[in-house]
Amino acid sequence: MVVTNDTENPITAKPSNLRSEVGIVCAYKYWGDDDENDENDTSRGTRWSKSRIKLTESEEEDDRVSRLSCWQRIVEFYQHDSLLIDVAISIFIAWLWPPLGAQYCVPGVTAHWVAVIIIFFFSGLGLCISDLRRSSGDFGFNLFVGVFNFIGISTCVYYSASELFRIEVLSEGIYHGLIICSCLPQTTNMALVLTQSSGGDESSALFNATFWNLIGIFLTPMLIFYYLTETSNFDFGELYLKICLRVVFPVIVGIWMRYAITGLAQVLSDEKKRIKVLRERCLVFIIYTTFCETFLIEVDIDYGDFIVMVWFQIIELTILMFLAWVFLRLLFPRQYKKRVFGLFGCTHKSVALGIPLLTAIYGRDKNLGLYTLPLLVWYPTQLIFGTFMAPRLNEFVKYKESKERKLLEIAPMKPLTKGNTEKSDVPKDDKECEKVQI
């Protein structure tokens, strides 16, 4: 019998481990020229130990949940998805007794003005100019995210929804609502939270969410008018006056107060959760009064149209996220953290800005409830998709970081010869980089 040491064995097995980049259809392999023999018993033991740690943490979480009472589980579930639950409850209450929100709550003042102003005032208070300045340098990436979100999505939704409307699969109200939803800007809080969970570029998420929300205040009405010219009777002078009074002016006042009042920024940081709850309550109130007015005038919402709309948005969002990832991969191959945020920034639509903005645009239009319904479906769908992809994207980022570390460790160890004294060990051209950056 011949005994050989692992260090003397010239053959090292290299598994071809396939891992999903976004949990869809794309896959990549571990490979490389210089690290083919790096797989050893120690590294395998390290990975096994990490997996055991993760399993232990999962077991501890399961044990913690098992000790909770039924009421504590309900409270924890509500705290995790409070906005979606509150929206569902508000729509149900609006259906039970529409006059309460449509008449007695005076929505023309309380919802269309007071609640909208509160939301955008606190948006201005939370706006940090220095963070935006740091993330504004990558002009090409930021432009791509905004163009894809506004122009790309609205174009795809317009032509596909128009075909369904032409063959009478969708009603006119739902058809308009789909197009209006596609013209809205990206989310702020959701995109940032999912980017953090996925290990993406947080500063890019903050800049793009804030900047394109501000641009969307003026761009969204133009896009809606462009796609729905025949049915949109906009007086742009009156429209932008209302938007300035309800949206722009509160944001400016909030920004001024943040920097003019000493210590206010620290107070806002300490009361961040309460401010978030206040904004969400205002948003829920706007949705409640909107659907009260919709149910009061008895606008017909066909259940068949609703089911078609839900499936249409699920399929459309899946295709758009796949296309966004492909374009991000082609245009920004080495900026993997930005690509992670870009997947969310390119496809998300904002409820927090969308509902108040639609309220400012359409006012007391009888079809306002139908116009907001697609947005209320798109929002939880993007949340579910993002939550599903976050851990997979996080693994993708960790893999890219490990490959970069290996490259930096290996490059200085190569001896320089006369034939390659002027060549860098770090690959420069795209053909070599494809081995490192997938």
NUGU-572801 format. One record per residue (C-alpha): residue number from 0; residue in three letters; z, y, x. Coordinates in steps of 0.5 Angstrom, whole numbers, plus 500, padded with zeros to 3 digits. Example, Ala and Ser with C-alpha at 12.3 -4.5 7.8 and 13.67 -1.06 7.14 Angstrom:
BEGIN
+-----+------+-----+-----+-----+
| seq | type |   Z |   Y |   X |
+-----+------+-----+-----+-----+
|   0 |  ALA | 516 | 491 | 525 |
|   1 |  SER | 514 | 498 | 527 |
+-----+------+-----+-----+-----+
***
This chain:
BEGIN
+-----+------+-----+-----+-----+
| seq | type |   Z |   Y |   X |
+-----+------+-----+-----+-----+
|   0 |  MET | 500 | 500 | 500 |
|   1 |  VAL | 498 | 507 | 503 |
|   2 |  VAL | 503 | 513 | 501 |
|   3 |  THR | 500 | 520 | 502 |
|   4 |  ASN | 503 | 526 | 501 |
|   5 |  ASP | 501 | 532 | 496 |
|   6 |  THR | 499 | 537 | 501 |
|   7 |  GLU | 495 | 532 | 505 |
|   8 |  ASN | 491 | 530 | 499 |
|   9 |  PRO | 484 | 533 | 499 |
|  10 |  ILE | 483 | 532 | 492 |
|  11 |  THR | 486 | 536 | 487 |
|  12 |  ALA | 485 | 535 | 479 |
|  13 |  LYS | 483 | 542 | 476 |
|  14 |  PRO | 484 | 542 | 468 |
|  15 |  SER | 479 | 546 | 464 |
|  16 |  ASN | 484 | 549 | 459 |
|  17 |  LEU | 480 | 552 | 454 |
|  18 |  ARG | 484 | 558 | 450 |
|  19 |  SER | 482 | 563 | 445 |
|  20 |  GLU | 481 | 570 | 447 |
|  21 |  VAL | 482 | 572 | 439 |
|  22 |  GLY | 483 | 566 | 436 |
|  23 |  ILE | 476 | 566 | 433 |
|  24 |  VAL | 470 | 563 | 436 |
|  25 |  CYS | 470 | 565 | 443 |
|  26 |  ALA | 473 | 561 | 449 |
|  27 |  TYR | 474 | 561 | 456 |
|  28 |  LYS | 476 | 557 | 462 |
|  29 |  TYR | 481 | 557 | 468 |
|  30 |  TRP | 476 | 557 | 474 |
|  31 |  GLY | 475 | 561 | 481 |
|  32 |  ASP | 473 | 559 | 488 |
|  33 |  ASP | 479 | 561 | 492 |
|  34 |  ASP | 484 | 558 | 488 |
|  35 |  GLU | 482 | 551 | 486 |
|  36 |  ASN | 487 | 548 | 490 |
|  37 |  ASP | 493 | 552 | 487 |
|  38 |  GLU | 495 | 547 | 482 |
|  39 |  ASN | 501 | 543 | 484 |
|  40 |  ASP | 507 | 540 | 482 |
|  41 |  THR | 511 | 546 | 483 |
|  42 |  SER | 506 | 551 | 478 |
|  43 |  ARG | 506 | 545 | 473 |
|  44 |  GLY | 514 | 545 | 473 |
|  45 |  THR | 514 | 552 | 472 |
|  46 |  ARG | 510 | 552 | 466 |
|  47 |  TRP | 513 | 546 | 463 |
|  48 |  SER | 520 | 550 | 464 |
|  49 |  LYS | 517 | 556 | 461 |
|  50 |  SER | 515 | 552 | 455 |
|  51 |  ARG | 522 | 549 | 454 |
|  52 |  ILE | 525 | 556 | 454 |
|  53 |  LYS | 520 | 558 | 449 |
|  54 |  LEU | 522 | 552 | 445 |
|  55 |  THR | 529 | 553 | 446 |
|  56 |  GLU | 528 | 561 | 443 |
|  57 |  SER | 525 | 558 | 437 |
|  58 |  GLU | 530 | 553 | 436 |
|  59 |  GLU | 535 | 558 | 437 |
|  60 |  GLU | 531 | 563 | 432 |
|  61 |  ASP | 531 | 557 | 427 |
|  62 |  ASP | 538 | 556 | 427 |
|  63 |  ARG | 540 | 563 | 426 |
|  64 |  VAL | 535 | 563 | 420 |
|  65 |  SER | 539 | 556 | 417 |
|  66 |  ARG | 545 | 560 | 417 |
|  67 |  LEU | 543 | 566 | 413 |
|  68 |  SER | 545 | 566 | 406 |
|  69 |  CYS | 539 | 566 | 401 |
|  70 |  TRP | 541 | 573 | 399 |
|  71 |  GLN | 541 | 575 | 407 |
|  72 |  ARG | 534 | 572 | 407 |
|  73 |  ILE | 531 | 576 | 402 |
|  74 |  VAL | 534 | 582 | 405 |
|  75 |  GLU | 531 | 580 | 411 |
|  76 |  PHE | 524 | 579 | 408 |
|  77 |  TYR | 524 | 585 | 404 |
|  78 |  GLN | 526 | 589 | 411 |
|  79 |  HIS | 520 | 586 | 414 |
|  80 |  ASP | 515 | 588 | 409 |
|  81 |  SER | 518 | 593 | 405 |
|  82 |  LEU | 512 | 597 | 404 |
|  83 |  LEU | 507 | 592 | 401 |
|  84 |  ILE | 513 | 589 | 397 |
|  85 |  ASP | 515 | 597 | 394 |
|  86 |  VAL | 507 | 598 | 393 |
|  87 |  ALA | 507 | 591 | 389 |
|  88 |  ILE | 513 | 593 | 385 |
|  89 |  SER | 511 | 600 | 384 |
|  90 |  ILE | 504 | 598 | 381 |
|  91 |  PHE | 507 | 593 | 376 |
|  92 |  ILE | 512 | 598 | 374 |
|  93 |  ALA | 506 | 603 | 373 |
|  94 |  TRP | 503 | 597 | 369 |
|  95 |  LEU | 509 | 596 | 364 |
|  96 |  TRP | 510 | 604 | 362 |
|  97 |  PRO | 504 | 608 | 365 |
|  98 |  PRO | 507 | 615 | 361 |
|  99 |  LEU | 513 | 615 | 366 |
| 100 |  GLY | 509 | 616 | 372 |
| 101 |  ALA | 503 | 620 | 369 |
| 102 |  GLN | 506 | 625 | 365 |
| 103 |  TYR | 514 | 625 | 366 |
| 104 |  CYS | 514 | 625 | 373 |
| 105 |  VAL | 509 | 631 | 373 |
| 106 |  PRO | 504 | 628 | 378 |
| 107 |  GLY | 500 | 634 | 379 |
| 108 |  VAL | 505 | 637 | 383 |
| 109 |  THR | 510 | 632 | 385 |
| 110 |  ALA | 505 | 627 | 388 |
| 111 |  HIS | 499 | 631 | 389 |
| 112 |  TRP | 502 | 637 | 393 |
| 113 |  VAL | 510 | 635 | 394 |
| 114 |  ALA | 509 | 628 | 397 |
| 115 |  VAL | 503 | 629 | 401 |
| 116 |  ILE | 506 | 635 | 404 |
| 117 |  ILE | 512 | 632 | 406 |
| 118 |  ILE | 508 | 626 | 409 |
| 119 |  PHE | 504 | 630 | 413 |
| 120 |  PHE | 509 | 635 | 415 |
| 121 |  PHE | 513 | 629 | 418 |
| 122 |  SER | 506 | 627 | 422 |
| 123 |  GLY | 506 | 633 | 425 |
| 124 |  LEU | 514 | 633 | 427 |
| 125 |  GLY | 512 | 626 | 430 |
| 126 |  LEU | 506 | 629 | 434 |
| 127 |  CYS | 507 | 629 | 442 |
| 128 |  ILE | 502 | 633 | 445 |
| 129 |  SER | 504 | 630 | 452 |
| 130 |  ASP | 502 | 623 | 450 |
| 131 |  LEU | 496 | 625 | 447 |
| 132 |  ARG | 494 | 629 | 454 |
| 133 |  ARG | 495 | 623 | 458 |
| 134 |  SER | 491 | 618 | 454 |
| 135 |  SER | 485 | 623 | 453 |
| 136 |  GLY | 481 | 622 | 459 |
| 137 |  ASP | 477 | 615 | 458 |
| 138 |  PHE | 472 | 619 | 453 |
| 139 |  GLY | 467 | 613 | 453 |
| 140 |  PHE | 472 | 608 | 450 |
| 141 |  ASN | 476 | 613 | 445 |
| 142 |  LEU | 469 | 615 | 443 |
| 143 |  PHE | 467 | 608 | 442 |
| 144 |  VAL | 473 | 607 | 437 |
| 145 |  GLY | 472 | 613 | 433 |
| 146 |  VAL | 464 | 612 | 432 |
| 147 |  PHE | 465 | 604 | 430 |
| 148 |  ASN | 471 | 606 | 426 |
| 149 |  PHE | 468 | 611 | 422 |
| 150 |  ILE | 460 | 610 | 422 |
| 151 |  GLY | 460 | 603 | 424 |
| 152 |  ILE | 464 | 600 | 418 |
| 153 |  SER | 462 | 605 | 413 |
| 154 |  THR | 455 | 603 | 415 |
| 155 |  CYS | 456 | 596 | 414 |
| 156 |  VAL | 460 | 596 | 408 |
| 157 |  TYR | 455 | 601 | 405 |
| 158 |  TYR | 449 | 596 | 405 |
| 159 |  SER | 453 | 590 | 404 |
| 160 |  ALA | 456 | 593 | 398 |
| 161 |  SER | 450 | 596 | 395 |
| 162 |  GLU | 447 | 589 | 395 |
| 163 |  LEU | 452 | 586 | 391 |
| 164 |  PHE | 452 | 592 | 386 |
| 165 |  ARG | 445 | 592 | 385 |
| 166 |  ILE | 445 | 585 | 383 |
| 167 |  GLU | 451 | 587 | 378 |
| 168 |  VAL | 456 | 583 | 382 |
| 169 |  LEU | 461 | 589 | 383 |
| 170 |  SER | 463 | 594 | 378 |
| 171 |  GLU | 461 | 602 | 380 |
| 172 |  GLY | 468 | 604 | 381 |
| 173 |  ILE | 470 | 598 | 385 |
| 174 |  TYR | 463 | 599 | 389 |
| 175 |  HIS | 465 | 606 | 390 |
| 176 |  GLY | 472 | 604 | 392 |
| 177 |  LEU | 469 | 600 | 398 |
| 178 |  ILE | 465 | 605 | 401 |
| 179 |  ILE | 471 | 610 | 400 |
| 180 |  CYS | 475 | 605 | 404 |
| 181 |  SER | 470 | 604 | 409 |
| 182 |  CYS | 470 | 612 | 411 |
| 183 |  LEU | 478 | 613 | 412 |
| 184 |  PRO | 481 | 613 | 419 |
| 185 |  GLN | 485 | 608 | 423 |
| 186 |  THR | 492 | 607 | 422 |
| 187 |  THR | 497 | 610 | 426 |
| 188 |  ASN | 504 | 606 | 426 |
| 189 |  MET | 501 | 599 | 425 |
| 190 |  ALA | 496 | 600 | 430 |
| 191 |  LEU | 501 | 602 | 435 |
| 192 |  VAL | 506 | 596 | 433 |
| 193 |  LEU | 500 | 591 | 433 |
| 194 |  THR | 498 | 593 | 440 |
| 195 |  GLN | 505 | 593 | 443 |
| 196 |  SER | 506 | 586 | 440 |
| 197 |  SER | 499 | 584 | 443 |
| 198 |  GLY | 501 | 587 | 450 |
| 199 |  GLY | 495 | 592 | 449 |
| 200 |  ASP | 495 | 599 | 452 |
| 201 |  GLU | 500 | 603 | 448 |
| 202 |  SER | 498 | 610 | 450 |
| 203 |  SER | 491 | 609 | 448 |
| 204 |  ALA | 493 | 607 | 441 |
| 205 |  LEU | 497 | 613 | 440 |
| 206 |  PHE | 492 | 618 | 442 |
| 207 |  ASN | 486 | 615 | 438 |
| 208 |  ALA | 491 | 614 | 432 |
| 209 |  THR | 493 | 621 | 432 |
| 210 |  PHE | 486 | 624 | 434 |
| 211 |  TRP | 482 | 620 | 429 |
| 212 |  ASN | 487 | 621 | 424 |
| 213 |  LEU | 486 | 629 | 425 |
| 214 |  ILE | 478 | 628 | 425 |
| 215 |  GLY | 478 | 624 | 419 |
| 216 |  ILE | 481 | 629 | 415 |
| 217 |  PHE | 475 | 633 | 415 |
| 218 |  LEU | 470 | 627 | 417 |
| 219 |  THR | 472 | 623 | 411 |
| 220 |  PRO | 470 | 627 | 406 |
| 221 |  MET | 463 | 628 | 409 |
| 222 |  LEU | 462 | 621 | 410 |
| 223 |  ILE | 464 | 620 | 402 |
| 224 |  PHE | 459 | 625 | 400 |
| 225 |  TYR | 453 | 622 | 405 |
| 226 |  TYR | 454 | 615 | 402 |
| 227 |  LEU | 455 | 617 | 394 |
| 228 |  THR | 451 | 624 | 394 |
| 229 |  GLU | 449 | 622 | 387 |
| 230 |  THR | 456 | 621 | 384 |
| 231 |  SER | 460 | 626 | 388 |
| 232 |  ASN | 460 | 633 | 386 |
| 233 |  PHE | 464 | 636 | 392 |
| 234 |  ASP | 465 | 644 | 392 |
| 235 |  PHE | 467 | 643 | 400 |
| 236 |  GLY | 470 | 650 | 400 |
| 237 |  GLU | 475 | 648 | 394 |
| 238 |  LEU | 476 | 641 | 397 |
| 239 |  TYR | 477 | 644 | 404 |
| 240 |  LEU | 482 | 649 | 402 |
| 241 |  LYS | 486 | 644 | 398 |
| 242 |  ILE | 486 | 640 | 405 |
| 243 |  CYS | 488 | 645 | 409 |
| 244 |  LEU | 494 | 647 | 404 |
| 245 |  ARG | 496 | 640 | 403 |
| 246 |  VAL | 494 | 637 | 410 |
| 247 |  VAL | 493 | 641 | 416 |
| 248 |  PHE | 498 | 647 | 415 |
| 249 |  PRO | 504 | 642 | 414 |
| 250 |  VAL | 501 | 638 | 420 |
| 251 |  ILE | 501 | 645 | 424 |
| 252 |  VAL | 508 | 647 | 422 |
| 253 |  GLY | 511 | 640 | 424 |
| 254 |  ILE | 508 | 641 | 431 |
| 255 |  TRP | 510 | 648 | 432 |
| 256 |  MET | 517 | 646 | 429 |
| 257 |  ARG | 518 | 640 | 434 |
| 258 |  TYR | 517 | 645 | 440 |
| 259 |  ALA | 520 | 651 | 438 |
| 260 |  ILE | 527 | 648 | 436 |
| 261 |  THR | 531 | 646 | 442 |
| 262 |  GLY | 533 | 639 | 441 |
| 263 |  LEU | 529 | 637 | 435 |
| 264 |  ALA | 525 | 632 | 439 |
| 265 |  GLN | 531 | 628 | 440 |
| 266 |  VAL | 534 | 629 | 433 |
| 267 |  LEU | 527 | 626 | 431 |
| 268 |  SER | 528 | 620 | 436 |
| 269 |  ASP | 535 | 618 | 433 |
| 270 |  GLU | 533 | 619 | 426 |
| 271 |  LYS | 526 | 615 | 427 |
| 272 |  LYS | 527 | 610 | 422 |
| 273 |  ARG | 530 | 614 | 416 |
| 274 |  ILE | 524 | 619 | 417 |
| 275 |  LYS | 519 | 613 | 417 |
| 276 |  VAL | 523 | 610 | 410 |
| 277 |  LEU | 522 | 617 | 407 |
| 278 |  ARG | 515 | 617 | 409 |
| 279 |  GLU | 514 | 610 | 406 |
| 280 |  ARG | 517 | 612 | 399 |
| 281 |  CYS | 513 | 618 | 399 |
| 282 |  LEU | 507 | 614 | 399 |
| 283 |  VAL | 509 | 609 | 394 |
| 284 |  PHE | 511 | 615 | 389 |
| 285 |  ILE | 503 | 617 | 390 |
| 286 |  ILE | 501 | 610 | 389 |
| 287 |  TYR | 505 | 609 | 383 |
| 288 |  THR | 503 | 616 | 379 |
| 289 |  THR | 496 | 614 | 381 |
| 290 |  PHE | 496 | 607 | 378 |
| 291 |  CYS | 500 | 610 | 372 |
| 292 |  GLU | 495 | 615 | 371 |
| 293 |  THR | 489 | 609 | 371 |
| 294 |  PHE | 493 | 605 | 366 |
| 295 |  LEU | 494 | 610 | 362 |
| 296 |  ILE | 487 | 612 | 361 |
| 297 |  GLU | 486 | 604 | 360 |
| 298 |  VAL | 480 | 604 | 366 |
| 299 |  ASP | 478 | 597 | 365 |
| 300 |  ILE | 479 | 593 | 372 |
| 301 |  ASP | 475 | 586 | 371 |
| 302 |  TYR | 479 | 580 | 374 |
| 303 |  GLY | 472 | 577 | 377 |
| 304 |  ASP | 470 | 584 | 380 |
| 305 |  PHE | 477 | 584 | 383 |
| 306 |  ILE | 476 | 577 | 386 |
| 307 |  VAL | 470 | 578 | 389 |
| 308 |  MET | 472 | 585 | 392 |
| 309 |  VAL | 478 | 581 | 395 |
| 310 |  TRP | 473 | 576 | 398 |
| 311 |  PHE | 468 | 581 | 400 |
| 312 |  GLN | 473 | 585 | 404 |
| 313 |  ILE | 476 | 578 | 408 |
| 314 |  ILE | 469 | 576 | 410 |
| 315 |  GLU | 467 | 583 | 412 |
| 316 |  LEU | 473 | 585 | 416 |
| 317 |  THR | 473 | 578 | 420 |
| 318 |  ILE | 465 | 580 | 421 |
| 319 |  LEU | 467 | 587 | 423 |
| 320 |  MET | 473 | 584 | 428 |
| 321 |  PHE | 468 | 579 | 431 |
| 322 |  LEU | 463 | 585 | 432 |
| 323 |  ALA | 468 | 590 | 435 |
| 324 |  TRP | 471 | 585 | 440 |
| 325 |  VAL | 464 | 583 | 442 |
| 326 |  PHE | 462 | 590 | 444 |
| 327 |  LEU | 468 | 591 | 447 |
| 328 |  ARG | 467 | 585 | 451 |
| 329 |  LEU | 460 | 588 | 453 |
| 330 |  LEU | 462 | 595 | 454 |
| 331 |  PHE | 469 | 595 | 457 |
| 332 |  PRO | 469 | 588 | 461 |
| 333 |  ARG | 475 | 590 | 466 |
| 334 |  GLN | 479 | 594 | 461 |
| 335 |  TYR | 482 | 588 | 457 |
| 336 |  LYS | 489 | 592 | 455 |
| 337 |  LYS | 484 | 597 | 452 |
| 338 |  ARG | 480 | 592 | 449 |
| 339 |  VAL | 486 | 589 | 445 |
| 340 |  PHE | 488 | 596 | 442 |
| 341 |  GLY | 480 | 597 | 441 |
| 342 |  LEU | 480 | 591 | 436 |
| 343 |  PHE | 485 | 594 | 432 |
| 344 |  GLY | 483 | 601 | 432 |
| 345 |  CYS | 476 | 599 | 431 |
| 346 |  THR | 477 | 596 | 424 |
| 347 |  HIS | 484 | 598 | 421 |
| 348 |  LYS | 484 | 603 | 415 |
| 349 |  SER | 490 | 608 | 414 |
| 350 |  VAL | 494 | 607 | 407 |
| 351 |  ALA | 499 | 613 | 410 |
| 352 |  LEU | 493 | 618 | 411 |
| 353 |  GLY | 488 | 615 | 406 |
| 354 |  ILE | 492 | 615 | 399 |
| 355 |  PRO | 494 | 622 | 400 |
| 356 |  LEU | 487 | 624 | 403 |
| 357 |  LEU | 484 | 621 | 397 |
| 358 |  THR | 489 | 624 | 392 |
| 359 |  ALA | 487 | 631 | 395 |
| 360 |  ILE | 479 | 630 | 394 |
| 361 |  TYR | 479 | 627 | 387 |
| 362 |  GLY | 485 | 630 | 384 |
| 363 |  ARG | 486 | 627 | 377 |
| 364 |  ASP | 479 | 623 | 377 |
| 365 |  LYS | 480 | 618 | 372 |
| 366 |  ASN | 477 | 613 | 377 |
| 367 |  LEU | 482 | 615 | 382 |
| 368 |  GLY | 486 | 608 | 381 |
| 369 |  LEU | 479 | 604 | 382 |
| 370 |  TYR | 478 | 608 | 389 |
| 371 |  THR | 485 | 606 | 392 |
| 372 |  LEU | 485 | 599 | 390 |
| 373 |  PRO | 480 | 597 | 396 |
| 374 |  LEU | 484 | 600 | 401 |
| 375 |  LEU | 491 | 597 | 398 |
| 376 |  VAL | 487 | 590 | 399 |
| 377 |  TRP | 484 | 592 | 406 |
| 378 |  TYR | 491 | 594 | 408 |
| 379 |  PRO | 495 | 587 | 408 |
| 380 |  THR | 489 | 583 | 410 |
| 381 |  GLN | 488 | 587 | 416 |
| 382 |  LEU | 496 | 586 | 417 |
| 383 |  ILE | 495 | 579 | 416 |
| 384 |  PHE | 490 | 578 | 421 |
| 385 |  GLY | 493 | 583 | 426 |
| 386 |  THR | 500 | 579 | 426 |
| 387 |  PHE | 496 | 572 | 427 |
| 388 |  MET | 492 | 575 | 433 |
| 389 |  ALA | 498 | 578 | 436 |
| 390 |  PRO | 501 | 572 | 440 |
| 391 |  ARG | 494 | 570 | 442 |
| 392 |  LEU | 492 | 577 | 445 |
| 393 |  ASN | 498 | 577 | 448 |
| 394 |  GLU | 497 | 571 | 452 |
| 395 |  PHE | 490 | 573 | 453 |
| 396 |  VAL | 493 | 579 | 457 |
| 397 |  LYS | 498 | 575 | 461 |
| 398 |  TYR | 492 | 571 | 463 |
| 399 |  LYS | 488 | 577 | 466 |
| 400 |  GLU | 494 | 580 | 469 |
| 401 |  SER | 495 | 573 | 473 |
| 402 |  LYS | 488 | 573 | 475 |
| 403 |  GLU | 489 | 580 | 478 |
| 404 |  ARG | 495 | 578 | 482 |
| 405 |  LYS | 492 | 572 | 484 |
| 406 |  LEU | 486 | 576 | 487 |
| 407 |  LEU | 490 | 581 | 490 |
| 408 |  GLU | 494 | 576 | 494 |
| 409 |  ILE | 488 | 572 | 496 |
| 410 |  ALA | 484 | 577 | 498 |
| 411 |  PRO | 488 | 580 | 504 |
| 412 |  MET | 489 | 573 | 507 |
| 413 |  LYS | 481 | 572 | 508 |
| 414 |  PRO | 480 | 573 | 516 |
| 415 |  LEU | 474 | 578 | 518 |
| 416 |  THR | 469 | 575 | 522 |
| 417 |  LYS | 463 | 579 | 525 |
| 418 |  GLY | 458 | 577 | 520 |
| 419 |  ASN | 463 | 580 | 514 |
| 420 |  THR | 467 | 586 | 518 |
| 421 |  GLU | 464 | 591 | 513 |
| 422 |  LYS | 465 | 587 | 507 |
| 423 |  SER | 471 | 587 | 502 |
| 424 |  ASP | 474 | 581 | 500 |
| 425 |  VAL | 475 | 584 | 493 |
| 426 |  PRO | 468 | 583 | 489 |
| 427 |  LYS | 465 | 589 | 488 |
| 428 |  ASP | 458 | 587 | 484 |
| 429 |  ASP | 458 | 585 | 477 |
| 430 |  LYS | 456 | 577 | 479 |
| 431 |  GLU | 462 | 576 | 483 |
| 432 |  CYS | 467 | 580 | 478 |
| 433 |  GLU | 464 | 575 | 472 |
| 434 |  LYS | 468 | 570 | 476 |
| 435 |  VAL | 475 | 574 | 475 |
| 436 |  GLN | 474 | 578 | 469 |
| 437 |  ILE | 471 | 574 | 463 |
+-----+------+-----+-----+-----+
***
